[in-house]
Amino acid sequence: MAQADKIILNAKVLTMDPANATAQALAIAGDTILAVGSGDEIEAMAAPDARRIDARGATVMPGFVEAHLHLFMGSMGRRLLQLGDVEGLPALRKALQGYAKDNPDEGLLFCKGASYNLFGDGIMTTRQMIDEALADRPVLLMSDDHHTCWANTIALEKAGILHGKDTAVGTEVVMADDGTAAGELREYDAYESVMKLRTSGGRESLGMDGLEPGPLTDAQREEDIEVLTEGLNYCASFGFTSLHNMDGNRYQLELLAEIERRGDLVCRIEVPFHLTPSKPLETLEEASAMQADFQTSHLKCNRVKMFMDGVIDSGTAYVIDGYADQPDWCSDPLHSQERFNAAAIDIDRRGLQISVHAIGDAAVRSVLDGYAAAEAANGKRDSRHRIEHIEMIDPSDLDRVRDLGVVASMQPSHPPGAMDFPLQPWVSKVGPKRLAHAFPVQYLRDRGVKIAFASDWPVADVDPMRGVQAAVTRKAWQAGDPSHASTLMEALHDYTAGGIYAGHDEDRLGRLAPGLQADIVVMDHDLEAMPVEELGTARAALTLCAGRVTWEA
């Protein structure tokens, strides 16, 4: 019988395996789980020189899965000025002027995490307001949801958009009454030209446009590898062993393949082909080529990512009956129904998974219509096509999510008030009539819909235990509505086995069972014994991916 080179003892093991839900210890041989059982059983399997890991009564479970993140943006964002705690002109002036002093040669002072309420509730941020904080250096503030930016006057001038710009459907350079840009830039196509003022050429959003970067020097390529490696190590420190990236191009896959060759790919990662509205459907040949070229145990490309709409806060989410504060405004989908149906049919025919950002109820319905069209054209299969976010849904569409086998990729950190996002302007834009069906986790769970939890880092904090706490403690926005809160075990399942199911990997990952890959997190607390209000303080003490220690506190 094989002997274990690592054993974990004195643990509260949550296996996520219905056949053997809990245990006290487990044995690992190489990259594989050898056994799960009692301390005595596992001790007997240890090789003489085996490493013994004492869990000290803490929870041990399958490695966390970050089922929706933007790895490069998240990692690069940690190097930029963060504005999450900045409110009002004096605080913004102090932050920007210090940032400018520390970065004298930077072409654009790019900042992350700005609130829609930066200058007060209901006050629209303008270029003149930012000018008051810093006027002589180009400044770009990105919203906490990463769908809106605000620029000062000199940035708009240098980018050539002070007097407006023709942008793609669903994007907008907001104009003021005097015929000049007000400063608010909605969605990537609107702020892309400002991003290019960065000394880096705007690579901070690498992959978001789905295009390949222009010619890069060896030094720039190494810097990008460094950024990705930092992000991978940061994720491993939280107990993540698998990541589902939500933007992509071949360049990112090539960088990650090089990281894997160097032995530094500490998390498994899946990168999609990004089908943007500007790309013709013929480019889906590239998706199939990327799938063929990148298939290892740790790196793969089996999915196509699309955006159907924007976000509610900026009024770019596509909704059925108008916004509560703008009844005549529904926004527009980023893909026509005809185009999306054709794309879904082709992607599904290729055997690829589809992942679509859909926030508004009309966007969710359009995606479901496309998935139905794919099923009608190609036949029913275990496609596990996904909808990312589902912030709003019409009640009549809930059963369709289940019937089409769609995976709901949800972010417990996103409901306003649950974690870091403010209630306004989101609650007022959705309106009281639709709040019961907003972020409808319980309604989906009741119907047997498969759910994967994630953060959407850097839109929200990547820390999975803060997400677990947000899921478990979620409250209703108004009396009589469901809270859509999860139990602790539901939240932990959806952050582990749920994400693995979404990635078609349950035959090798997501459970602690003999013969499966040893992707494991040893926590620093017994999660079941913690007060729910303190769950967010728990952290990974040890992370193993394929039996290899990738993080140790």
N, C-alpha and C positions, 0 to 999 in steps of 0.2 A: 504494500500500500504506500502511496505517495506520502511524503512527510511535508509538514507546513514550514515555510521559512518565516512566516509571520503569524502570530496569533493575537487576537484581541480578547481580553478577559475582563471580568467584573463590569459587564456592560448591560444596559437596557436596550437590547437589539430590537429595532422595528424593521422587520425584513421587507415589508410591502409585498409579501408572498402569502396569499390567502391560505395556502396549505400548511404554513408554519409561521404564524404571524409574529411571534416573539421568541427570543432566545437570550442566553446570557453570555455567549462567546461565539467566536468564529475563527476558522483557520483559512490561511491563504497560502497557495503554492504558486509561485511565479506571478502570473497576471490573473489567476483564476481563484475563485472561492472553492475551497476544498470541502468545507463542512460548516454547518451552523448547528449549535447545540448547547449543552451545558458546559460549565467550566472544566469539569473532570474529563468529559469526552474530548474537548478540544485540546486540553493540556496533553493528553495521551498521543496526539497526532504531531506534536511539535518536534522538529529536528533538534539535535543537541545545541546547535548554534542559532536557533530561531530567535527572531526578535519578539519579545513579549511586550505588548502594548496594554497598559492598565488603563481602562476607561474610567475608573474611579466612580462607577455607578452612573455615568452619564449616558445619554442617548447615542446609539450607533445606528446608522441607517444608510441606504443607498446614497451616493453622492447627489448633491443638488443639481438640478438642470435649470439653466437660465434659458428659457424657451423663447425669449424675444429680447435681443439686445443689439446695440450697434457698437461693436468692440473697438474699432479704431477711434470713432468719435468719443466714446466714453473714456478711453485711455488718454487720448490727446487732450480732452477737456480737463483732465486733472492738472494739466500744465497751464491752463488759462485762468483768467480772473473769474471767480465765481461770485454771482450777485444774489444768491438765494436769500441772504439775510439783509440785503441792502434795500432800504425804503426811503424815498424822499430825496430832494436835491442835495442837501448838505452831505448825506452819506454817499450818494453817487459821485459827487464832486471829489470827495476825499479818496474814494476807491479808484476812480479813473485817473486822477492826477498822480497818485502813487504808482499805479500800473504804468502810466506813461513814463514816469521817471525811471522805473526799473527796466523799461524796454525802449531805449532812445532810438533804436534803428528799425523798429517794427513798422511796416507800412500800414497796418490796420490793427487797432487795439480791439481785439475780438474778445467778448465777454459772454459767459454762459449763465443761464438760470435766472434771467430777469423776469420779474413778475408782470403780468398784465396790469397790475395795480401798483406799479412802481412809484407813481406820483399820487396815489390815492385811489380809492374805490371809484370805478366808473370814469376815471380821467384817462383819456387817450394820450399815450406818450407821443410827442412830436419831436422833430429834428431840433426845433428851437429850444426845447427843454433840455435835450442832451447837450446842445451848444452851451447852455449856461453852466454845465458841469465841465465840459472841455470842448473848445471850439477849434483849436489850431492843429489837431491831429485827427485823422479819420477814426471813427468809433463805430462799432457794430455790436449791439446788444441782442443776444438770442434769448427767446422766451424759454421758460422752463419746459414747455412741451416740444420745443425745437421745430415749431411750425411757423413762427412769426419772428421777425427781427425788426429792430429799430436802429436807424442810422442818423448820425448828425449831418449837418449841411455839407461839410467838406468831404465826407465820405461819399455822399450822393453825387457831388460835383465830380470828384475824381473817377467815380464809376460810370459817369455819363448818364445818370438817370434822374437828375434833379428835376427835369421837365417830363418825367414819365418814361415808360417803356412798354412795348407790346409784350405781354406775357402769355403763357399757356393757359388753357381753360383751368379754372379753379385756383389760379394764382393772381396776385395783384400788387402793383405799386400804388398804394393808396395816395390819392391826390387831394390837396387842400383847395379851398375856394379860390385861391389866387392863381391856380393853374400850375403850381409847383408840387413836388412830392412832399407829402406831409411828414414822412419819416418812417411810416409803418410799411413793412414789406412782408407780404403774406405768401408763404411757401417758397420752396427752393428756387424756382425759376425767377422769382422777384428779387431775391437777395444774392443770387449767384455772382453777379458782376461786382458787387461790393466785396464778397469773399475773396475774389481774385486779387484784391489789393494787398492781401497778406504777403509777407516776405516769403512764406512757404508756397505761394501760389494758390492758396485755398485748400490744401490737402487735408485740412482738419475735418472736412466732410467726405473724405475718401470713400467712394462707393455709393454715396447717396444718389448720385445722378446715373448710376449704372454704367458709366462710361469708363474707358481706360484712360489713365492720366497721360499727359504729353510726355515728351522725352525727359527722363530723370537722370541725374548723375548717380554714380555709385554711392556717394555720400548721402544723397536724399533717400535712396533705396534702403541703406543701412539705418537711417533715422526712422523710416517707416517700420522696419523690422523691430527696432528698439521699442517703438510705441506699442506695437502689437504684443510684443513679449511682456512689456510692463502690464498691459491689460490682462493678459492670460494669467500672470502671476497674481495680480490683484484679485481676479475671480477665484483662483484656487484658494486664496486665503479665506474665502467665505465658505468653502466646502463645495464649490462647483466642480464637477467633473465633465459636464457636457454643456455646450453652448450652441444656441441656434442664432446665427447672425441674421440680421434683417436688412442688410444692404450688401451689395456685392458686385464684384467684377473679377475677371481672370487675374488681374494684378494682385488683389488681396489673396487669392488662392495660391498664387505663385510664392508670395511672401510667407504664407503659412506653411507651404510645402518646404520651403527653405528652413523655417524654424523647426519643422519636424525632422529634417535631415540633421540639424544640429543637436537634436535631442532635447529641445526646449519647449516642445508642444505639450504643456502640462494639463491641458483640457482637450477633450474631443470637441471638434467644432464643425458645424455644417454651414456652408456659405451658399447663398442662392444666386441664381442669375436674376438680375433686376430688370424687369420689363417696364420701362417708363412709358408714359403716353406718347413721347416723341419717337419711340422706336417702332419700326414696322414689324409685323408679326414674323416676317422672314428671319429676323434675328434670333428667333427661338432655336434655330439650328445651332447657335452658339451655346445655348443652354444644354442641348444634348451633347455637344462636344466637351463642355466643361464637366458634365456628369461622367463621361467616358474617361477623361484625363485625371480626375481627382477622386479616387476611391481607395482609401486606406482605413485602417481600424480607427484612426483619430481624425481624419480629414476627408470630407466628402462634399459633393454638390449634387443634390437630388431634388432641388426645389426651385420654383420660380416665385419671386416676390413682386407684388404689385401694390399700388395705392389706388383706392377707389375715391377717396375724398380727403379732406383736411381735418380740422379740429373744430369743436364747438366754440371755444373761447374766441376765435377770430372770425367765426361765421362762415368757415370754409367746409364744415361737415355738411354732407348732403342729407337733407331731412325731408320727410314726407309732407307734413302739414305746416311748414314754416316754423320760424323761431318764435318763442313766446314773446320776445321783445321786438321782433320784426316779423309779424305774421305773413307778410307777402314775400319773404325771402326764404328760399329753400337751398340756395347754393347750387352748384353743378357738379356732376360726376366727372372724374378725371378721365374716364374711358366711357364712350358711348356703350349702350347695352349691346349693340350689334358687334362692336369691336371686342368687348369683354367676352361675349359668348364665343366668338371665333377663337379668341386666345385660350379660353378655358378648354374648349374642345381639342385644340391642337396640343396644348400642354399635357392634358390628360391622356391623349392618344400616345404621347411619347413616354408615358409611364412616370412622369414627374409629378411631384406634389405641388400644390398651389397654395400660396400664403398671401392673403390680401388684407391690407389695412382698411378697415371699414368702421367708421365711428358713428355716423348718423344712421337712422333707421332706414332711410331710402338707400343708402350705400349698402347696408347689410342685405336688404332685399335684392338689390341688383347683383350682388355676389352670389346669393343663393340661386337666383335665376340662371346665372352663368354655370354654376355647378350642376344644376338640373339639366341644362342644355348639353353639358359634357356627358352626363350619365345617359341621356337619351341617345346621343350620337355614338358613344363608344361602348355602352353597356355598363352595368354596375360592377364596380371592383372595390377593393379595399384601398381607396385612394387617400383617405384621411386628409382631404383638402381642409385648409384652415381659414378661419376668420380671426384676424388680429384686432383685439380691443372690444368690439361690440358694446360701445357705450350706450347706445339706444337700439331698441328693437321693437317693432310692432308686434303685439301679442299673437297675431295670426301667423307670424313667421317662426315662432318658437318650435313648433313640431317639425317644421321643415329642416331646421338645423339637425335634429336627431335623424330624421328620415333619410337625409342625404349623407349621413355618416360624417358630418363636419366636426372637426375639433375646434373647440372654443379656446382661443389663446387669450387669457385674461390677465390683467395686472392689478393685484390687490392694492397697490399703492396709488392707483389712478383715481378712484372715486373721490371727489372733492371732500375734504374733511376727514378722510380715513387715515391719511398720513401727512404729507407735506403740502398738498395742493389746496388753495383756498376755495371756499364755496363760490365766490363770485369771480368772474361773471357767469360761470358755468350753470349754476342752479337757475338763475333768472332767465338764461337763454333756453334751457330745456323746458322749464315751466312745470307747475305742480301736477298737471294731468299726466305727464310722462315719467315722473320720477320713479314710480313703482317698477317700471320696466327698464330702468337705467342700470347698467352694469349688472345684468340679471343672472347672477351666478346661481342662485337657488332655483329659479325657474328652469334653467338649463340642466342643473344637476338632477332635479326631480324627474326630468324626461330621459335621464340616462345619457345625456350628451357627455362626451369625453372632454375633460378640461385640463389645460396645462397652464400653470401659473408662471409668471415672470415679472420683470421690472420695467422693461423697455429702456434700460440704462443706455445713455445718460439722461433720458427724460426723467427718470426717478432713480432713487438710491438703489444700487444693485444688491444690497444686503438682503439675503432671502429671509432672515429671521425678522427683520422689520416688516417685510411683506407678509410673513405668516401672522405676525401680530395684527397688522392692518386687516387681514382677511378674517381673523377670529373675532376681533373687537368692532367690526364695522357696524354702524348704526344707521337706521332709516333717517331720511331727510325730513319726513313729515309723519305725523301720527297716522296709524292705520296701514302704512306701507310695510312690506317686508324689509328686513335689514340686509338680506342676502349675505349674512355672515356665514362663515364656514366653521366646522368643528376643527380642533387641532389636527386630528388624524386626516381629515379631508384636505386641509391646507398642506400638510406635509406630503401627502400622497400626490397632490397636484404639482408640487415643487420637485418631485422625484419621479415616481412611476408615471405620472401624467405627462410630463415632458418627454420621457423616454417613449411612451406610446405615440405621442405626436410625431416623433422622429423615426417611427417604424423600427425601433431598436429593442423591443421587449424580449426578443429571443436571446439577447446577450447582456442586457443592462436593465437597471431599474428595480431589481429585486436582489435580496441577499439570499442566494440559493446555490447549492453545489453545482459546479460546472459553468456558472455565469462569471462574467468579468468582475474583477475585484475593484469596482468603483465605489468607494466607501467614504463617509464622513464620520469622524468621531467628534461629538460636540463637547462643549465644556460644562454643560448642565444636563440634568435629567429634565427634558422638555415637558414631560407629562406632569412633573411635580411643581413646575413654575407657575406663579400667578400670570394670567394671560396678559396683564398690563406690563409684564416684564419680559415677555418672550423676545422682544426686539433686542435685548441685551445679550442674548446667547450668541456664541460664536463657535466657529470650527476650531477644535484643538489640533486636529490632524486630518489631512485629506490624502486619500490614495486614489490614483487613477491607474487602472490596469495593474494594481498591486504596487505601484511605485509611489513613494511618499512625495507629494507635490507641494505640501504645505505642512509646517509644524510650528505651532505657537511656541 
